[in-house]
Amino acid sequence: MKWFKSLMAGVSISTLLLATACSGGGGEKADGDNKGSKDKVTIEYWHTYGDQEEKVLVDKIKPLFEKEHPEIELKLTRMPYEGLKQQVIAGVSGDAAPDLMRMDIIWVPEFAEMGALKEVSSMDGFDAVKESVFEGPMATNVFEGKYYGVPVNTNTKVAIYNKAIMDKAGITEAPKTMDEFVAASQKAKDAGAKGAIGIGGSFSWGFLPYFWSLGGELTNEDYTKFDGYLNSPESIKAVEEIAKWQKDKLAAPTLLGGEPGTWDGMKKNEYFMIDDGPWFYSILMNEEGSKFKPLEDTVRGLMPEGKGGSRSVIGGEDLVIFANSKHPEEAWTFAKWMMTTEPQKIMSETGLIPSNKEAANDPEFLKVPFAKEYVEQLKTAMPRTPIPQWSEIEAIINQNFEKVVRGKMSAEDAMNDAAKKADSLLK
Amino acid sequence: MLPVKETNHPEINIEKDPFSVRFKKGLKQWREVFPFLFLGLLGAGVFVIFPLIKGVIMSFQDYNIMPGAESPFVGLENYMRAFEDENFKYAVRNTILNTLVTVPVNWFFGLFFAVLINLHFVKYKITFRTLYYLPIITSWIVVAFLFRYLFADGDSGLINFMLLKAGLVNEPISWLQNQWTAMVVIWLFHIWKTVGWTVVIYLAALQGISKDIYEAAAIDGSDGFKTFRYITIPQLRPITAFVLINLVMGAFNIFPQVYFITNGGPMGQTEVLQSMIYKEAFNNFNFGYSSALSVMMGLTIFLITLAQQKKLGKNTDE
């Protein structure tokens, strides 16, 4: 029996070591969970709201929801944007995902295909929610004909012009058409602007507004084919035009990742025009001690209208429920409630554009000094292709686009190649 | 025949024992040590061996990470795909280039500074050693961002600012926006971050060489260079083997240098294997493809290390 003793001794030492190593995490949780009120359900909500928005969420939204639904407790976790997708993947595969998440609209089809999200179109009261929101943002939740989320807020980008440079170049108002826009950019350049057209970078979110406005297109209407669209003569021309801006030095260095960034270029009166979302205003207006006054020092306009119209790109976030949520009913209750007019209005105080039609057209919201142009632009803004393969296809398009801008590939070859690769990924 | 107890040489005993006795004895020894090995084996099993095997299996699958989801086997498809992928070509090229450029430089500077610090008239040896080691304990991300700011485009980047002021260039260099300049920044970052390790290892090795040998050489009239060439270098040989193997592995595993500075840009031309593996898995959800790349990379490192060890190890025996 001696060996048994030594075995026990060894095992107990090992387990002791293991236990002390793990006890830090395990101990606390047990107390908290057991003693809370018995019927109250806690739902965990991951969000990526900014500082201002988080304040409203914690101070106003949470108390209001819990007052109306005393049986549910909302646990808020603010997630950093950096590396978020990886964290969500880890959460999903390790069964540690939250109940709800506010995620970038472009991720929804991808996670839906993976099976990570709960389908909400069959949930109670879904149709009413669908009726109440804008069609464009709602469409970003579709995967194979079913809905996997609801659009909690939407946004788009408009053209933002620097007032000081406009004055210097003798431009009095925001250009309306593409021709006026290019002419004005040339003037601004001649007047000493370091960069005239501040495209954020050679990635789809940056160049799509110009590409679409110039007449380019990505896919057919039901997002099943790139060939014949991405490489249509119009698309090739649009890319060629942007490459020409780079060659003529109209495009700001940001197009190829150079400095200063769009915001710095605007603040230092070096860039004539950039495009950005409402956060440009909501963040910079709250920047303490800054000499730059975004409302007074810039002029807003819709994206200049070209062959394709005045097009911008839809951004925003959808509220999704994870497939392995332990409380899908309660999570849906919150998602549904979040889409109603009242909370939508409250969140819009921060400059987030409500996806609820009633809240977006509320006179109170339109009083937000920069809201008008964004709501107007949303009417013609388009979503990036809502397909699960988008991030992979996007990388291909971005890379080929950059090659054209750098003069390493002809627009025709680049778009043909991208369309071929994209279609092979769709299969 | 029962084992004789009076002898102090158990190894002689074992040879005489019949198999059953030896087996029992071995079993007893195992029983005594096993509980203590258990935790280590468990840890290695869970965190090293299982992921290793799982990774190899995944490389043959169209893998879905959802618990309970199906992951069909696709044969060698993931491997074939790599050879048609333009990004893979860049990744392999850049990983190899990084190894070829940084390993010799790292090795040279490591030895050079170690010998320098070890010179008998150099004071504050520990201070120097600490200084050289500092880059290693600093955070990758912090330093990566620092390098990004140092080499920022336009005249606002410190390096560009200094070059312009000194009149060495006429217009700012877009360091990170062009393939080769970006590669230079990545290499510099890699060398800066890892050379301290080489210095510390060599310093320890230098201090371990017996003074007697140097004294004997001095008596025989050997000068500084000859002493270095015929005594220091040969004495350091086993350490050099160790250092080179580790430097090669470190250079192959280059990841934060690229991911945080250029993220593979421009146009995927600075991509390396690790950053590509990471992005394929966690941005594009191609876990199978990503595993296939990892397996190929792992095998390559294994073969290189094996070859190096054999070659360098043999020489030390002679």
Chai-1 contact restraints between the chains, C-beta under 6 A:
chainA,res_idxA,chainB,res_idxB,connection_type,confidence,min_distance_angstrom,max_distance_angstrom,comment,restraint_id
A,W3,B,R31,contact,1.0,0.0,6.0,A-B,restraint_1
A,S6,B,E32,contact,1.0,0.0,6.0,A-B,restraint_2
A,L7,B,P35,contact,1.0,0.0,6.0,A-B,restraint_3
A,G10,B,P35,contact,1.0,0.0,6.0,A-B,restraint_4
A,G10,B,F36,contact,1.0,0.0,6.0,A-B,restraint_5
A,V11,B,P35,contact,1.0,0.0,6.0,A-B,restraint_6
A,S14,B,F38,contact,1.0,0.0,6.0,A-B,restraint_7
A,S14,B,L39,contact,1.0,0.0,6.0,A-B,restraint_8
A,Q86,B,F282,contact,1.0,0.0,6.0,A-B,restraint_9
A,S93,B,I65,contact,1.0,0.0,6.0,A-B,restraint_10
A,M114,B,M66,contact,1.0,0.0,6.0,A-B,restraint_11
A,G115,B,M66,contact,1.0,0.0,6.0,A-B,restraint_12
A,G115,B,A69,contact,1.0,0.0,6.0,A-B,restraint_13
A,L256,B,Q177,contact,1.0,0.0,6.0,A-B,restraint_14
A,G257,B,Q177,contact,1.0,0.0,6.0,A-B,restraint_15
A,G258,B,D153,contact,1.0,0.0,6.0,A-B,restraint_16
A,G258,B,S174,contact,1.0,0.0,6.0,A-B,restraint_17
A,G258,B,Q177,contact,1.0,0.0,6.0,A-B,restraint_18
A,E259,B,A152,contact,1.0,0.0,6.0,A-B,restraint_19
A,E259,B,D153,contact,1.0,0.0,6.0,A-B,restraint_20
A,E259,B,G154,contact,1.0,0.0,6.0,A-B,restraint_21
A,E259,B,S156,contact,1.0,0.0,6.0,A-B,restraint_22
A,S391,B,N283,contact,1.0,0.0,6.0,A-B,restraint_23
A,E392,B,N284,contact,1.0,0.0,6.0,A-B,restraint_24
A,Q399,B,M267,contact,1.0,0.0,6.0,A-B,restraint_25
A,Q399,B,G268,contact,1.0,0.0,6.0,A-B,restraint_26
A,E402,B,M267,contact,1.0,0.0,6.0,A-B,restraint_27
A,K403,B,M267,contact,1.0,0.0,6.0,A-B,restraint_28
